[in-house]
Amino acid sequence: MRTFIIAIACGLLAANLYYAQPLISAIGADLQVPDATLGLIVTVTQIGYCIGLLFVVPLADRVENRTLVCGMVAVSAVAMAYAGLARGVEPFFIAVTVAGLSSAGAQVLVPLAAHLAPEGRQGRVIGTVMAGLLTGIMLARPVSSALAGLGDWRLAFLVPSGLLAVLAVALWFMLPRHRGVGTGSYGAILRSMAVLLREEPLLRRRAFYQACLFCAFNLFWTAGPMMLQRRFGLSHEEIALFALAGAGGALAAPIAGRMADRGLIRRGTVIAMSALGLSFALTVPAVAMGSVLALAVLAILLDAGTQGNQVVSQNVVYALRPHARGRINAIYMSLMFVGGALGSAIAPLLYVRGGWTACAAAGTGMAVAAFLAFATERRPARV
């Protein structure tokens, strides 16, 4: 039950980064953001998330985790409310940046769940928690589209704000107290992250693989709603149904977790990268044929590839140095979200300049880059 509740919490926090994705046109029109820079609406939130990963999540190795998580959730609730009430571009961008920063609390919960898991079941626990986190990511888009259809885009920020306030209280009473075993000053902890990155080649590699796949993932889900609206004429509600179908990709996370527990890391990686690259490439003929159903199936496969590689990669990096999981997770997720932020930023520009074909070429190229890098990896004895 505790793992299930942590999974829900991770999903609610991670969803904050994606509520705006299908609404960038509506938000841009209301706040007067030019088309070519609409991607910044999503990008600044992810930049805030990266800041939280780099400078807040590492504290999990040193301070009491329950207090850290609940504080971050409370800040996130306030920031989301402020974003929903903002009347100008600057206040909105500030609010969503803070919301992104505080949403990094999800990445305190993931290694905490791994720490609390019984020996030999960490892959399954990580898979369950990541399934919750990824379900939150995938449901964020249909939920925000549905809320925008009921009222306007502001509801997509105000309603989650209320849920986060309830979550902060629930987590305080549900989470056990857990203090990290790390020692030294805050500055020493931050400096140690550079040492970890330098000394752990698998951490660098796995972060690069997932950064490439997450770039493609965000490119698809930022440009995709624009394409569905402008090419197929879909409404907010119809785009919500499309995104809901894509949420099925989150089912790959528990499967990937079981594969990781069985030591099938390399096989899982190949399957995940291939699924993303092939599905993204096949979206071009699907769009040309005008088949929304084919696009929905490909979206599920694309999401499954992203989530599958995420789970097996986290299983690898968490095993590197169990006493430093907070810092390792911060490094891994920060680099991953650099890729994600890049995908969100370039998606509208690619779509405006080259249409969906340009977007698909870029997304497929990122999967190929990840696969080529993986092909040079030596088979590590530990996995």
C-alpha positions in Angstrom: 0.0 0.0 0.0 2.8 2.4 0.8 4.4 1.8 -2.6 1.0 2.5 -4.2 0.6 5.8 -2.4 4.1 6.9 -3.3 3.4 6.0 -6.9 0.3 8.3 -6.8 2.3 11.1 -5.2 5.0 10.8 -7.9 2.3 10.9 -10.6 0.7 14.1 -9.2 4.0 15.9 -8.9 5.3 14.8 -12.3 2.0 15.9 -14.0 2.8 19.5 -13.1 5.4 19.5 -15.9 2.9 18.5 -18.6 -0.5 20.2 -17.9 0.5 23.0 -20.2 1.7 20.9 -23.2 -1.7 20.5 -25.0 -2.7 24.0 -24.1 0.3 26.0 -25.3 -1.8 27.6 -28.1 -4.6 28.7 -25.7 -2.1 30.0 -23.1 -0.1 31.7 -25.8 -3.1 33.4 -27.2 -4.3 34.6 -23.8 -0.8 35.8 -22.6 0.3 36.9 -26.1 3.2 34.6 -26.6 4.5 34.3 -30.3 4.0 31.0 -32.0 7.7 30.3 -32.5 8.3 30.6 -28.8 5.3 28.7 -27.5 7.6 25.8 -26.5 9.0 28.1 -23.7 5.7 27.6 -21.8 6.7 24.0 -21.2 10.5 24.5 -21.3 10.7 26.9 -18.4 8.8 24.4 -16.2 11.3 21.7 -17.1 14.2 24.1 -16.5 12.8 24.7 -13.0 12.6 20.9 -12.5 16.3 20.6 -13.5 17.2 23.3 -10.9 15.3 21.4 -8.3 17.0 18.1 -9.3 20.5 19.7 -9.1 20.2 21.8 -5.9 17.3 20.3 -3.8 17.1 16.5 -4.5 20.7 15.9 -3.4 19.6 17.0 0.1 17.8 13.6 0.3 21.1 12.0 1.1 21.6 14.2 4.1 18.3 15.5 5.5 15.0 14.0 6.7 13.1 13.0 3.6 9.5 13.3 4.8 10.0 16.9 5.7 11.8 17.7 2.4 9.1 16.0 0.3 6.1 17.6 2.1 7.7 21.0 1.9 8.3 20.7 -1.8 4.7 19.5 -2.4 3.3 22.5 -0.5 5.4 25.0 -2.5 4.2 23.3 -5.7 0.6 23.8 -4.7 1.1 27.5 -4.1 3.0 27.9 -7.4 0.4 26.1 -9.5 -2.3 28.3 -8.0 -0.3 31.4 -8.8 0.2 30.2 -12.4 -3.5 29.7 -12.8 -4.3 33.2 -11.6 -1.5 34.9 -13.5 -2.5 37.7 -15.9 0.8 38.3 -17.6 3.7 36.4 -19.2 6.3 37.2 -16.6 4.2 36.1 -13.5 3.1 33.0 -15.3 6.7 32.0 -16.2 7.9 32.6 -12.7 5.1 30.5 -11.2 5.6 27.5 -13.5 9.4 27.6 -13.0 8.8 27.4 -9.2 6.2 24.7 -9.8 8.8 22.7 -11.8 11.5 23.2 -9.2 9.3 22.0 -6.4 7.9 19.1 -8.4 11.4 17.5 -8.2 10.1 16.2 -4.9 9.0 13.2 -7.0 12.7 12.3 -7.4 13.1 12.3 -3.7 10.3 9.7 -3.5 11.6 7.4 -6.1 14.9 6.5 -4.4 13.2 6.5 -1.1 10.8 3.8 -2.4 13.8 1.8 -3.6 15.4 2.2 -0.2 12.3 0.9 1.6 11.9 -2.1 -0.9 12.8 -5.6 0.2 16.0 -7.0 -1.2 15.5 -8.5 -4.7 12.3 -6.6 -5.4 13.7 -3.2 -6.0 13.2 -3.4 -9.8 9.5 -4.2 -9.2 9.1 -1.4 -6.7 10.8 1.1 -9.0 8.7 -0.2 -11.8 5.5 0.4 -9.8 6.5 3.8 -8.6 7.6 4.8 -12.1 4.3 3.5 -13.6 2.5 5.9 -11.2 4.9 8.7 -12.1 4.5 8.1 -15.8 0.8 7.6 -15.6 0.7 11.1 -14.1 2.7 12.4 -17.0 0.5 10.8 -19.5 -2.8 11.7 -17.8 -1.7 15.3 -17.3 -2.4 16.1 -21.0 -5.9 14.6 -21.3 -6.9 16.0 -17.9 -5.7 19.5 -18.7 -7.4 19.4 -22.1 -10.6 18.2 -20.5 -10.4 20.9 -17.8 -9.7 23.5 -20.5 -12.8 22.3 -22.4 -15.0 22.7 -19.2 -13.7 26.2 -18.6 -10.4 27.6 -19.8 -6.7 26.7 -19.5 -6.5 28.2 -16.0 -8.5 25.3 -14.5 -5.7 23.0 -15.6 -3.5 24.7 -13.0 -6.0 25.6 -10.2 -7.5 22.1 -9.8 -4.1 20.4 -9.5 -3.1 23.0 -6.9 -5.9 21.8 -4.7 -4.9 18.2 -5.1 -1.3 19.0 -4.2 -2.4 20.7 -1.0 -4.3 17.5 0.0 -1.3 15.4 -1.0 1.1 17.4 1.2 -1.0 16.5 4.3 -1.5 12.9 3.3 2.2 12.3 2.7 3.1 13.8 6.1 1.0 11.1 7.9 1.9 8.3 5.5 5.6 8.5 4.9 8.0 7.1 7.5 10.8 9.3 8.8 14.0 8.6 6.9 17.2 10.6 7.2 20.0 10.2 4.6 23.3 8.8 5.7 25.4 11.4 3.9 27.7 13.7 5.8 29.4 16.9 5.1 28.1 20.4 4.2 25.6 21.2 1.5 28.5 22.4 -0.7 30.4 19.2 -0.2 27.3 17.2 -1.3 27.0 19.3 -4.5 30.7 18.9 -5.2 30.5 15.1 -4.7 28.0 15.0 -7.6 30.7 16.1 -10.0 32.9 13.2 -8.6 30.1 10.7 -9.1 29.5 11.9 -12.7 33.3 11.6 -13.4 33.8 8.2 -11.7 30.7 6.4 -13.0 30.7 5.8 -16.7 27.4 3.9 -16.6 25.7 6.9 -15.0 26.9 9.1 -17.8 25.8 6.6 -20.5 22.4 5.8 -19.0 21.7 9.5 -18.6 22.6 10.2 -22.2 20.4 7.4 -23.5 17.4 8.6 -21.6 18.1 12.3 -22.4 17.9 11.4 -26.1 14.7 9.4 -25.7 13.1 12.0 -23.5 14.0 14.7 -26.0 12.0 12.7 -28.6 9.2 12.1 -26.2 8.7 15.7 -25.4 9.1 16.7 -29.0 6.2 14.4 -29.9 3.9 15.5 -27.1 4.6 19.3 -27.6 4.3 19.4 -31.4 1.7 16.6 -31.5 -1.2 18.6 -30.1 -0.4 21.4 -32.5 -0.4 18.9 -35.4 -3.7 17.3 -34.3 -5.4 20.7 -33.9 -4.1 22.2 -37.2 -3.9 19.2 -39.5 -6.8 17.1 -38.2 -9.0 19.9 -36.6 -9.3 18.1 -33.3 -10.8 20.0 -30.3 -9.3 20.1 -26.8 -11.6 17.3 -25.8 -10.6 15.1 -28.7 -6.9 15.8 -28.1 -7.5 14.7 -24.5 -8.8 11.4 -25.7 -5.8 10.9 -28.0 -3.5 11.7 -25.0 -5.4 9.3 -22.8 -4.8 6.5 -25.3 -1.1 7.4 -25.2 -1.1 6.8 -21.4 -1.3 3.1 -22.1 2.5 3.3 -22.7 3.0 3.6 -18.9 2.0 -0.1 -18.7 5.5 -0.9 -20.0 7.1 0.3 -16.7 6.2 -2.7 -14.5 7.2 -5.1 -17.3 10.5 -3.3 -17.6 11.0 -3.5 -13.8 10.5 -7.3 -13.9 13.0 -7.6 -16.7 15.5 -5.6 -14.7 15.0 -7.9 -11.7 15.8 -10.8 -14.0 19.0 -9.2 -15.2 17.6 -8.5 -18.8 18.9 -5.0 -18.9 20.5 -5.0 -22.3 17.5 -6.7 -23.9 15.1 -4.3 -22.3 17.2 -1.4 -23.5 17.3 -2.6 -27.1 13.5 -3.2 -27.2 12.8 0.3 -25.7 15.0 2.2 -28.1 13.7 0.3 -31.1 10.1 0.9 -30.1 10.6 4.6 -29.8 12.6 5.1 -33.0 10.4 2.9 -35.2 7.1 4.3 -33.9 8.3 7.9 -34.3 9.4 7.2 -37.9 6.1 5.5 -38.7 4.1 8.6 -37.7 5.0 10.2 -41.0 3.0 7.8 -43.2 0.3 7.8 -40.5 -0.2 11.5 -40.8 0.0 11.4 -44.5 -2.9 8.8 -44.5 -4.8 10.9 -42.1 -5.2 8.1 -39.6 -5.6 9.3 -36.0 -6.1 5.7 -34.9 -2.6 4.7 -36.3 -1.1 7.7 -34.6 -2.7 6.7 -31.2 -1.2 3.2 -31.5 2.2 4.6 -32.4 2.0 7.1 -29.5 1.5 4.1 -27.1 4.6 2.4 -28.5 6.6 5.6 -28.4 5.6 6.2 -24.7 6.3 2.5 -23.8 9.8 2.8 -25.3 10.6 5.9 -23.3 9.2 4.5 -20.0 10.8 1.1 -20.5 14.3 2.5 -20.9 13.7 4.8 -17.9 13.0 1.9 -15.6 15.8 -0.3 -16.6 18.3 2.6 -16.6 17.2 3.7 -13.1 17.7 0.1 -11.9 21.2 0.2 -13.2 22.2 3.6 -11.8 20.6 3.0 -8.3 22.8 -0.1 -8.0 26.0 1.8 -8.5 26.3 3.4 -5.1 23.2 2.7 -2.9 24.4 5.2 -0.2 24.3 8.0 -2.8 21.0 7.3 -4.6 19.7 10.8 -4.0 22.7 12.4 -5.7 22.9 9.8 -8.5 19.2 10.2 -9.2 19.6 14.0 -9.3 22.4 13.7 -11.8 20.6 11.2 -14.0 17.3 13.0 -14.0 18.9 16.5 -14.5 20.6 15.3 -17.6 17.5 13.5 -18.8 15.5 16.7 -18.4 18.0 18.8 -20.3 17.1 16.5 -23.2 13.4 16.9 -22.4 13.6 20.7 -22.3 15.4 20.7 -25.6 12.7 18.6 -27.2 10.0 20.9 -25.9 11.8 24.1 -27.0 12.5 23.0 -30.6 9.2 21.2 -31.2 7.1 24.3 -32.2 10.0 25.7 -34.2 10.4 22.5 -36.1 6.7 22.2 -36.8 6.4 25.8 -38.0 9.4 25.5 -40.2 9.2 22.0 -41.5 5.9 20.5 -40.5 5.4 17.1 -38.9 8.1 15.4 -41.1 10.8 17.6 -39.6 9.5 16.7 -36.1 9.5 13.0 -36.9 13.0 13.1 -38.4 14.4 14.9 -35.3 12.7 12.4 -32.9 13.8 9.3 -34.9 17.3 10.8 -35.0 17.4 11.1 -31.2 16.5 7.4 -30.9 19.2 6.4 -33.4 21.8 8.5 -31.5 20.9 6.7 -28.3 21.1 3.3 -29.9 24.5 4.0 -31.5 25.9 5.1 -28.2 24.5 2.0 -26.5 26.1 -0.2 -29.2 29.6 1.0 -27.9 28.8 0.0 -24.2 30.7 -2.9 -22.8 28.6 -5.5 -21.1 28.9 -4.6 -17.4 29.4 -7.5 -15.0 27.0 -6.0 -12.4 24.0 -6.2 -14.8 
